Amino acid sequence: MVQQADKDRLKEALGHYKAGRLDKARAVYLAMLKQQPHQVEAMQMLGIIAYQTREYDRAIGYFQQVISIKPDWPETYNNLGACFWEQGKIEQAIAIASSGTWGLAGLAKLSSLKIPHAFPH
């Protein structure tokens, strides 16, 4: 369960993210992970930030960590698939994204938008 202090930090980081202050958002999420290495919401957002800054290998690492901790979060598979798609690893992208909530049609949409859509619930 997420504690109130964690909720506040997630809200702070998401505010930075939405305002386009990706470095500040990243710093808050990294600080959270330093204290709680299995904080999946922070990992997910770090993956999204890495994706948006075209650091696909880093994003893949974060998304794979999220999946290893919370395999029932299907949006993460979509984000991971989008990373593989951007790297030109189409077969991997299709295999991963077909496990996600949107399937193959969603992968095409994600790649055209260039933005993963899995935000913390």
ABEGO torsion letter per residue (X at the ends): XBBAAAAAAAAAAAAAAAAGBAAAAAAAAAAAAAABAABAAAAAAAAAAAAAAGBAAAAAAAAAAAAAABAABAAAAAAAAAAAAAAGBAAAAAAAAAABAAEAAAAAAAAAAGBBABBBX
